[in-house]
Amino acid sequence: MESTVREKPLGEEILKNLYQGWQKIKAGLSLAHKNLSSQLRQQLFPDNLPLKQVSEEAWQILQQRVEQVIEEDWRDAMEGIYPVSLLFDADWGEFFQAYIGIWLDYPRTWQRIRLGNFQDLPSSINLDKYPAYYRRNFHYQSDGYLSEYSANLYDLQVDILFNGIADGMRRRVLKPLKQALQSQSRPRILDVACGTGRTLKFLRYAFPEAQLYGIDLSAFYLRKANEMLLRLFPQQLPQLVEGNAEHLPYRDNYFHGVTTVFLFHELPSPVRQRVINECYRVLQPGGVLVIADSIQLSDSPQLEAVMYNFSTLFHEPFYNDYIKDDFQNRLLEAGFDNIQEKVYGLSKYWIATKRG
Ligand SMILES: C[S@@+](CC[C@H](N)C(=O)[O-])C[C@H]1O[C@@H](n2cnc3c(N)ncnc32)[C@H](O)[C@@H]1O
């Protein structure tokens, strides 16, 4: 008995060190990749983008923020919110394919950046069915969100952008949801703009009994999500729907929880309110909405140059408005109550309850 008590913390300590080491490697490789690709871009496809100098203080804050996410991620796993194995989750085959794909794709992306061309979408797609704000190459990425090719590169691109903590930031939606839904034995949870399904995957681990739903405008990203989720959870596949978050195809008061990750900064201001109103409508009284999106100027003024550079280099036309947006106000306007805000890494979280 005594030895178990002594061994457990040691095992935990080793595992934690392994996790921190693994994340440090990811962060180092992401930074090295970004440095190299940025130098090559400047050599081969020079541009005059007016990027801002990032101060030494901002770099230090960024590093602290990365460490903070890693710490939280570890703590939540230890609390049993999700399995520790998730922290070491990696699909190496997929990683190498996507990594090679990213390099092969760069010339096309860099050319788009240089020309400021953000309307380079597949000609085979009928664009009329998408809202105008969506018909563009966000991040200057090839095909926007509208191809299998784009879906296959997206996850790794985002993880490199966030120095290896993209999933850690996504997982921060789980704890507040778990706390809010603890009395529900089989909650219904919707992930709005689920993309390639990463948050749904984490939701499945955190809520094995839940009925999960995902919606996104991209049929290609949904297909990618479907493949991955089917492989991992053949018996418990979330219900995935192609649709617009402005008009959620679900009845009123249906869900116990709604999440949305990295969506709002890509929406024009009036659309943000419409989506929040829709989340409110489909939630049950007492249900909880958890939003994860970019940090804003009000919580991270020292990172202003980082935010500015992101919107300039990555074609994010609604971002500069987003970082000044008052989400407390928007949530109150929709009817939400009990609104909390948190910041982890480069993400901000709003947790809000529908009045019971
Ligand atoms: C930056 S990605 C985030 C995807 C995913 N949540 C993640 O964590 O990676 C934005 C996603 O929002 C989707 N999207 C954008 N506007 C939408 C809308 N009006 N309705 C539904 N999905 C939308 C895009 O197709 C894309 O998958």
The ligand as a Tripos MOL2 file, in Angstrom:
@<TRIPOS>MOLECULE
LIG
   27    29     1     0     0
SMALL
NO_CHARGES

@<TRIPOS>ATOM
      1 C1        -10.8970   27.9190  -38.5810 C.3       1 LIG1
      2 S1        -11.9260   26.5970  -38.9900 S.3       1 LIG1
      3 C2        -12.2320   25.8300  -37.4060 C.3       1 LIG1
      4 C3        -12.6280   24.3830  -37.5540 C.3       1 LIG1
      5 C4        -12.6600   23.5660  -36.2730 C.3       1 LIG1
      6 N1        -13.6410   24.0380  -35.3450 N.3       1 LIG1
      7 C5        -11.2980   23.4970  -35.6270 C.2       1 LIG1
      8 O1        -11.2160   23.5670  -34.3990 O.co2     1 LIG1
      9 O2        -10.3180   23.3050  -36.3390 O.co2     1 LIG1
     10 C6        -13.4480   27.3720  -39.3190 C.3       1 LIG1
     11 C7        -14.5220   26.3780  -39.7180 C.3       1 LIG1
     12 O3        -15.7590   27.0810  -39.7380 O.3       1 LIG1
     13 C8        -16.5270   26.6290  -40.8310 C.3       1 LIG1
     14 N2        -17.4930   27.6880  -41.0960 N.ar      1 LIG1
     15 C9        -17.2500   28.9690  -41.4290 C.ar      1 LIG1
     16 N3        -18.3920   29.6690  -41.5420 N.ar      1 LIG1
     17 C10       -19.3950   28.8040  -41.2240 C.ar      1 LIG1
     18 C11       -20.8030   28.9120  -41.1330 C.ar      1 LIG1
     19 N4        -21.4290   30.0520  -41.3750 N.pl3     1 LIG1
     20 N5        -21.5100   27.8240  -40.7960 N.ar      1 LIG1
     21 C12       -20.8960   26.6470  -40.5370 C.ar      1 LIG1
     22 N6        -19.5690   26.4810  -40.6110 N.ar      1 LIG1
     23 C13       -18.8260   27.5370  -40.9500 C.ar      1 LIG1
     24 C14       -15.4940   26.3730  -41.9060 C.3       1 LIG1
     25 O4        -15.9730   25.5170  -42.9060 O.3       1 LIG1
     26 C15       -14.3580   25.7670  -41.1080 C.3       1 LIG1
     27 O5        -14.4740   24.3720  -40.9940 O.3       1 LIG1
@<TRIPOS>BOND
     1     1     2 1
     2     2     3 1
     3     2    10 1
     4     3     4 1
     5     4     5 1
     6     5     6 1
     7     5     7 1
     8     7     8 2
     9     7     9 1
    10    10    11 1
    11    11    12 1
    12    11    26 1
    13    12    13 1
    14    13    14 1
    15    13    24 1
    16    14    15 ar
    17    14    23 ar
    18    15    16 ar
    19    16    17 ar
    20    17    18 ar
    21    17    23 ar
    22    18    19 1
    23    18    20 ar
    24    20    21 ar
    25    21    22 ar
    26    22    23 ar
    27    24    25 1
    28    24    26 1
    29    26    27 1
@<TRIPOS>SUBSTRUCTURE
     1 LIG1         1 GROUP 0 **** ****
